[in-house]
Each structure stands twice: as structure tokens, then as C-alpha cells.
């Protein structure tokens, strides 16, 4: 038998967007239930009825981030005509994303930093999302090899991990208050790691 209750008096999609912003600003460990309910403007019972738990809300918020804000690097990688342009665009989009939040940085990178034992599931969810980013980079580099832009013996896994590391550095430096100029200054030196065929 279905449990009946009062209908929700809020837009759940809009509420999830606000939840995402709280987690993006404070991280999983820093965000308290009171922060989440205050951002949405509902009571704790309504929060739990809508999202189940803080952890479940975090998972949904990360998935929303991936589908919206966090999809920019993938689009950049897919749309650029050359490998160099694709990597440049992906790094530029990382700068844009890192500066689009008042707190700075990327939710996927900064969402769980301290990783207390009780937060392993939230950390695992972020790690899985980050692995998808590395995989996107690897696939674009493989395309560069297939199209003859990059040498066939290039270690695409290592280079994908390197560019993911640059994205992480962008996020951490943005959280520390780096300016757009300072973050964009990381892009050109990073591109010198591409062993482009002459």
C-alpha cells in the first residue's frame, strides 16, 4: 500500500539544483542537513521524503553536475577538430567551470576532500565520475593517434592522467582564489606535453 502524504510544495528539480550548489560550495563533508534544507526552504521531514538521505542527495547532485555544468569538457573534446584544439578547449572549460562557482573549483574534485571513513560511498561516487573524465581524455587522445596527429606508440593512458591532473590543479587553484589569467596561464605549458606529429 502506498504511503500518502501532503504533496510537496516545492519544485524538486529546482531543489536539486540548489542542493548541488550547496555541495559544490561546501563539499559533502562541509554541507550539513541544515544548509541543504535552508537552501531549499523546506523542513527536514520534507527533505528526507524528497531525497532519502544526505548521501542520496549528494549522488543526485553529482549526477546533475555531470549532466549540466560538468558536461562542458566532454563537449569541448568532442567538438574540436584537432587534438590540440580539443585539449585546449577542455582545459579552458575547466577554468570556466572552476570560476563559475563563488567558492571556486570543481564539485567532482573538491566534493570529498577529507574522506572520513563514513563517507567512503560518497567518495567512491566521485572517483567513478572522475574516471569518466580520464576516459574521455583517453578516447580523444586515441582519436588523435588514429588520425595521425599523435605518434602510434604514445602512452595515451599516461597523457590522459596528466591532463586530468592539470584539471585538478585548476580546480584547487581556483578554490584558493587564483584569477582567470593565472588559471589560463596553465593551459599553454600543458599543451607542450602533446607529442604532435610534424
GUDRENKOL-224846 format. One record per residue (C-alpha): residue number from 1; residue in three letters; x, z, y. Coordinates in steps of 0.05 Angstrom, whole numbers, plus 5000, padded with zeros to 4 digits. Layout:
<nodes>
<roro=NUM | romar=ALA | c1=X | c3=Z | c2=Y>
...
</nodes>
This chain:
<nodes>
<roro=1 | romar=UNK | c1=5000 | c3=5000 | c2=5000>
<roro=2 | romar=UNK | c1=5028 | c3=4980 | c2=5068>
<roro=3 | romar=UNK | c1=5042 | c3=5036 | c2=5117>
<roro=4 | romar=UNK | c1=5002 | c3=5027 | c2=5181>
<roro=5 | romar=UNK | c1=5027 | c3=5049 | c2=5248>
<roro=6 | romar=UNK | c1=5020 | c3=5035 | c2=5320>
<roro=7 | romar=UNK | c1=5042 | c3=4964 | c2=5338>
<roro=8 | romar=UNK | c1=5110 | c3=4960 | c2=5371>
<roro=9 | romar=UNK | c1=5104 | c3=4960 | c2=5447>
<roro=10 | romar=UNK | c1=5169 | c3=4921 | c2=5456>
<roro=11 | romar=UNK | c1=5198 | c3=4853 | c2=5442>
<roro=12 | romar=UNK | c1=5243 | c3=4863 | c2=5381>
<roro=13 | romar=UNK | c1=5287 | c3=4802 | c2=5396>
<roro=14 | romar=UNK | c1=5298 | c3=4827 | c2=5467>
<roro=15 | romar=UNK | c1=5311 | c3=4897 | c2=5440>
<roro=16 | romar=UNK | c1=5363 | c3=4870 | c2=5391>
<roro=17 | romar=UNK | c1=5398 | c3=4834 | c2=5447>
<roro=18 | romar=UNK | c1=5403 | c3=4900 | c2=5485>
<roro=19 | romar=UNK | c1=5428 | c3=4935 | c2=5423>
<roro=20 | romar=UNK | c1=5481 | c3=4881 | c2=5416>
<roro=21 | romar=UNK | c1=5503 | c3=4894 | c2=5488>
<roro=22 | romar=UNK | c1=5510 | c3=4969 | c2=5475>
<roro=23 | romar=UNK | c1=5552 | c3=4958 | c2=5413>
<roro=24 | romar=UNK | c1=5593 | c3=4906 | c2=5449>
<roro=25 | romar=UNK | c1=5608 | c3=4954 | c2=5506>
<roro=26 | romar=UNK | c1=5618 | c3=5018 | c2=5466>
<roro=27 | romar=UNK | c1=5634 | c3=4996 | c2=5395>
<roro=28 | romar=UNK | c1=5599 | c3=5022 | c2=5333>
<roro=29 | romar=UNK | c1=5631 | c3=5090 | c2=5336>
<roro=30 | romar=UNK | c1=5622 | c3=5100 | c2=5410>
<roro=31 | romar=UNK | c1=5549 | c3=5079 | c2=5412>
<roro=32 | romar=UNK | c1=5502 | c3=5136 | c2=5399>
<roro=33 | romar=UNK | c1=5428 | c3=5131 | c2=5379>
<roro=34 | romar=UNK | c1=5411 | c3=5157 | c2=5448>
<roro=35 | romar=UNK | c1=5449 | c3=5099 | c2=5480>
<roro=36 | romar=UNK | c1=5411 | c3=5049 | c2=5437>
<roro=37 | romar=UNK | c1=5342 | c3=5078 | c2=5450>
<roro=38 | romar=UNK | c1=5356 | c3=5085 | c2=5524>
<roro=39 | romar=UNK | c1=5377 | c3=5011 | c2=5528>
<roro=40 | romar=UNK | c1=5313 | c3=4990 | c2=5494>
<roro=41 | romar=UNK | c1=5268 | c3=5042 | c2=5526>
<roro=42 | romar=UNK | c1=5236 | c3=5068 | c2=5462>
<roro=43 | romar=UNK | c1=5233 | c3=5133 | c2=5423>
<roro=44 | romar=UNK | c1=5277 | c3=5149 | c2=5363>
<roro=45 | romar=UNK | c1=5220 | c3=5140 | c2=5313>
<roro=46 | romar=UNK | c1=5206 | c3=5071 | c2=5342>
<roro=47 | romar=UNK | c1=5279 | c3=5054 | c2=5337>
<roro=48 | romar=UNK | c1=5282 | c3=5074 | c2=5264>
<roro=49 | romar=UNK | c1=5217 | c3=5037 | c2=5249>
<roro=50 | romar=UNK | c1=5245 | c3=4974 | c2=5281>
<roro=51 | romar=UNK | c1=5317 | c3=4975 | c2=5256>
<roro=52 | romar=UNK | c1=5320 | c3=5026 | c2=5199>
<roro=53 | romar=UNK | c1=5387 | c3=5057 | c2=5219>
<roro=54 | romar=UNK | c1=5444 | c3=5052 | c2=5268>
<roro=55 | romar=UNK | c1=5485 | c3=5015 | c2=5216>
<roro=56 | romar=UNK | c1=5429 | c3=4965 | c2=5201>
<roro=57 | romar=UNK | c1=5421 | c3=4953 | c2=5276>
<roro=58 | romar=UNK | c1=5496 | c3=4941 | c2=5282>
<roro=59 | romar=UNK | c1=5495 | c3=4890 | c2=5226>
<roro=60 | romar=UNK | c1=5438 | c3=4853 | c2=5260>
<roro=61 | romar=UNK | c1=5473 | c3=4858 | c2=5327>
<roro=62 | romar=UNK | c1=5537 | c3=4828 | c2=5298>
<roro=63 | romar=UNK | c1=5496 | c3=4771 | c2=5266>
<roro=64 | romar=UNK | c1=5462 | c3=4758 | c2=5333>
<roro=65 | romar=UNK | c1=5530 | c3=4757 | c2=5367>
<roro=66 | romar=UNK | c1=5556 | c3=4706 | c2=5316>
<roro=67 | romar=UNK | c1=5495 | c3=4662 | c2=5327>
<roro=68 | romar=UNK | c1=5499 | c3=4664 | c2=5403>
<roro=69 | romar=UNK | c1=5560 | c3=4687 | c2=5442>
<roro=70 | romar=UNK | c1=5608 | c3=4684 | c2=5383>
<roro=71 | romar=UNK | c1=5590 | c3=4612 | c2=5365>
<roro=72 | romar=UNK | c1=5629 | c3=4584 | c2=5424>
<roro=73 | romar=UNK | c1=5696 | c3=4579 | c2=5389>
<roro=74 | romar=UNK | c1=5664 | c3=4543 | c2=5330>
<roro=75 | romar=UNK | c1=5632 | c3=4492 | c2=5376>
<roro=76 | romar=UNK | c1=5698 | c3=4483 | c2=5412>
<roro=77 | romar=UNK | c1=5734 | c3=4470 | c2=5346>
<roro=78 | romar=UNK | c1=5680 | c3=4421 | c2=5322>
<roro=79 | romar=UNK | c1=5672 | c3=4381 | c2=5385>
<roro=80 | romar=UNK | c1=5743 | c3=4368 | c2=5408>
<roro=81 | romar=UNK | c1=5773 | c3=4300 | c2=5390>
<roro=82 | romar=UNK | c1=5844 | c3=4324 | c2=5374>
<roro=83 | romar=UNK | c1=5872 | c3=4385 | c2=5340>
<roro=84 | romar=UNK | c1=5909 | c3=4407 | c2=5403>
<roro=85 | romar=UNK | c1=5847 | c3=4400 | c2=5446>
<roro=86 | romar=UNK | c1=5806 | c3=4438 | c2=5393>
<roro=87 | romar=UNK | c1=5854 | c3=4497 | c2=5391>
<roro=88 | romar=UNK | c1=5860 | c3=4498 | c2=5466>
<roro=89 | romar=UNK | c1=5784 | c3=4497 | c2=5473>
<roro=90 | romar=UNK | c1=5776 | c3=4552 | c2=5421>
<roro=91 | romar=UNK | c1=5826 | c3=4597 | c2=5457>
<roro=92 | romar=UNK | c1=5793 | c3=4581 | c2=5524>
<roro=93 | romar=UNK | c1=5725 | c3=4600 | c2=5495>
<roro=94 | romar=UNK | c1=5756 | c3=4665 | c2=5470>
<roro=95 | romar=UNK | c1=5777 | c3=4680 | c2=5542>
<roro=96 | romar=UNK | c1=5707 | c3=4663 | c2=5567>
<roro=97 | romar=UNK | c1=5674 | c3=4708 | c2=5514>
<roro=98 | romar=UNK | c1=5723 | c3=4765 | c2=5527>
<roro=99 | romar=UNK | c1=5707 | c3=4764 | c2=5601>
<roro=100 | romar=UNK | c1=5632 | c3=4755 | c2=5593>
<roro=101 | romar=UNK | c1=5620 | c3=4829 | c2=5580>
<roro=102 | romar=UNK | c1=5631 | c3=4883 | c2=5632>
<roro=103 | romar=UNK | c1=5671 | c3=4922 | c2=5582>
<roro=104 | romar=UNK | c1=5714 | c3=4862 | c2=5563>
<roro=105 | romar=UNK | c1=5735 | c3=4838 | c2=5495>
<roro=106 | romar=UNK | c1=5700 | c3=4811 | c2=5433>
<roro=107 | romar=UNK | c1=5650 | c3=4850 | c2=5392>
<roro=108 | romar=UNK | c1=5679 | c3=4823 | c2=5327>
<roro=109 | romar=UNK | c1=5748 | c3=4850 | c2=5343>
<roro=110 | romar=UNK | c1=5731 | c3=4914 | c2=5381>
<roro=111 | romar=UNK | c1=5666 | c3=4935 | c2=5347>
<roro=112 | romar=UNK | c1=5700 | c3=4984 | c2=5300>
<roro=113 | romar=UNK | c1=5769 | c3=5009 | c2=5321>
<roro=114 | romar=UNK | c1=5779 | c3=5079 | c2=5295>
<roro=115 | romar=UNK | c1=5744 | c3=5065 | c2=5228>
<roro=116 | romar=UNK | c1=5724 | c3=5134 | c2=5206>
<roro=117 | romar=UNK | c1=5710 | c3=5138 | c2=5131>
<roro=118 | romar=UNK | c1=5635 | c3=5140 | c2=5141>
<roro=119 | romar=UNK | c1=5639 | c3=5074 | c2=5180>
<roro=120 | romar=UNK | c1=5670 | c3=5031 | c2=5125>
<roro=121 | romar=UNK | c1=5608 | c3=4989 | c2=5116>
<roro=122 | romar=UNK | c1=5605 | c3=4970 | c2=5190>
<roro=123 | romar=UNK | c1=5680 | c3=4955 | c2=5188>
<roro=124 | romar=UNK | c1=5671 | c3=4911 | c2=5126>
<roro=125 | romar=UNK | c1=5616 | c3=4872 | c2=5161>
<roro=126 | romar=UNK | c1=5662 | c3=4857 | c2=5220>
<roro=127 | romar=UNK | c1=5720 | c3=4839 | c2=5174>
<roro=128 | romar=UNK | c1=5676 | c3=4788 | c2=5139>
<roro=129 | romar=UNK | c1=5657 | c3=4758 | c2=5206>
<roro=130 | romar=UNK | c1=5730 | c3=4755 | c2=5227>
<roro=131 | romar=UNK | c1=5748 | c3=4720 | c2=5162>
<roro=132 | romar=UNK | c1=5698 | c3=4666 | c2=5180>
<roro=133 | romar=UNK | c1=5735 | c3=4655 | c2=5246>
<roro=134 | romar=UNK | c1=5801 | c3=4647 | c2=5209>
<roro=135 | romar=UNK | c1=5767 | c3=4599 | c2=5161>
<roro=136 | romar=UNK | c1=5740 | c3=4557 | c2=5219>
<roro=137 | romar=UNK | c1=5810 | c3=4552 | c2=5248>
<roro=138 | romar=UNK | c1=5840 | c3=4534 | c2=5180>
<roro=139 | romar=UNK | c1=5789 | c3=4479 | c2=5169>
<roro=140 | romar=UNK | c1=5804 | c3=4449 | c2=5238>
<roro=141 | romar=UNK | c1=5878 | c3=4451 | c2=5224>
<roro=142 | romar=UNK | c1=5867 | c3=4418 | c2=5156>
<roro=143 | romar=UNK | c1=5828 | c3=4363 | c2=5192>
<roro=144 | romar=UNK | c1=5889 | c3=4353 | c2=5236>
<roro=145 | romar=UNK | c1=5932 | c3=4345 | c2=5174>
<roro=146 | romar=UNK | c1=5882 | c3=4296 | c2=5144>
<roro=147 | romar=UNK | c1=5881 | c3=4255 | c2=5208>
<roro=148 | romar=UNK | c1=5957 | c3=4253 | c2=5212>
<roro=149 | romar=UNK | c1=5964 | c3=4295 | c2=5274>
<roro=150 | romar=UNK | c1=5998 | c3=4351 | c2=5237>
<roro=151 | romar=UNK | c1=6050 | c3=4347 | c2=5181>
<roro=152 | romar=UNK | c1=6024 | c3=4348 | c2=5110>
<roro=153 | romar=UNK | c1=6069 | c3=4406 | c2=5090>
<roro=154 | romar=UNK | c1=6046 | c3=4451 | c2=5146>
<roro=155 | romar=UNK | c1=6022 | c3=4521 | c2=5126>
<roro=156 | romar=UNK | c1=5951 | c3=4518 | c2=5153>
<roro=157 | romar=UNK | c1=5935 | c3=4589 | c2=5129>
<roro=158 | romar=UNK | c1=5993 | c3=4619 | c2=5168>
<roro=159 | romar=UNK | c1=5977 | c3=4579 | c2=5231>
<roro=160 | romar=UNK | c1=5903 | c3=4597 | c2=5227>
<roro=161 | romar=UNK | c1=5922 | c3=4670 | c2=5222>
<roro=162 | romar=UNK | c1=5968 | c3=4662 | c2=5282>
<roro=163 | romar=UNK | c1=5913 | c3=4632 | c2=5326>
<roro=164 | romar=UNK | c1=5865 | c3=4686 | c2=5303>
<roro=165 | romar=UNK | c1=5918 | c3=4736 | c2=5325>
<roro=166 | romar=UNK | c1=5921 | c3=4704 | c2=5393>
<roro=167 | romar=UNK | c1=5845 | c3=4710 | c2=5398>
<roro=168 | romar=UNK | c1=5851 | c3=4784 | c2=5381>
<roro=169 | romar=UNK | c1=5905 | c3=4793 | c2=5434>
<roro=170 | romar=UNK | c1=5859 | c3=4760 | c2=5485>
<roro=171 | romar=UNK | c1=5804 | c3=4809 | c2=5467>
<roro=172 | romar=UNK | c1=5847 | c3=4871 | c2=5470>
<roro=173 | romar=UNK | c1=5879 | c3=4850 | c2=5536>
<roro=174 | romar=UNK | c1=5811 | c3=4835 | c2=5566>
<roro=175 | romar=UNK | c1=5788 | c3=4904 | c2=5546>
<roro=176 | romar=UNK | c1=5850 | c3=4931 | c2=5582>
<roro=177 | romar=UNK | c1=5829 | c3=4895 | c2=5646>
<roro=178 | romar=UNK | c1=5870 | c3=4831 | c2=5643>
<roro=179 | romar=UNK | c1=5848 | c3=4777 | c2=5692>
<roro=180 | romar=UNK | c1=5825 | c3=4707 | c2=5674>
<roro=181 | romar=UNK | c1=5892 | c3=4680 | c2=5698>
<roro=182 | romar=UNK | c1=5930 | c3=4729 | c2=5655>
<roro=183 | romar=UNK | c1=5889 | c3=4712 | c2=5593>
<roro=184 | romar=UNK | c1=5891 | c3=4637 | c2=5605>
<roro=185 | romar=UNK | c1=5967 | c3=4642 | c2=5612>
<roro=186 | romar=UNK | c1=5969 | c3=4657 | c2=5537>
<roro=187 | romar=UNK | c1=5940 | c3=4590 | c2=5517>
<roro=188 | romar=UNK | c1=5995 | c3=4540 | c2=5532>
<roro=189 | romar=UNK | c1=6051 | c3=4581 | c2=5499>
<roro=190 | romar=UNK | c1=6006 | c3=4589 | c2=5438>
<roro=191 | romar=UNK | c1=5996 | c3=4514 | c2=5433>
<roro=192 | romar=UNK | c1=6072 | c3=4504 | c2=5426>
<roro=193 | romar=UNK | c1=6064 | c3=4531 | c2=5354>
<roro=194 | romar=UNK | c1=6026 | c3=4467 | c2=5335>
<roro=195 | romar=UNK | c1=6076 | c3=4422 | c2=5299>
<roro=196 | romar=UNK | c1=6045 | c3=4357 | c2=5325>
<roro=197 | romar=UNK | c1=6069 | c3=4292 | c2=5295>
<roro=198 | romar=UNK | c1=6103 | c3=4248 | c2=5346>
</nodes>
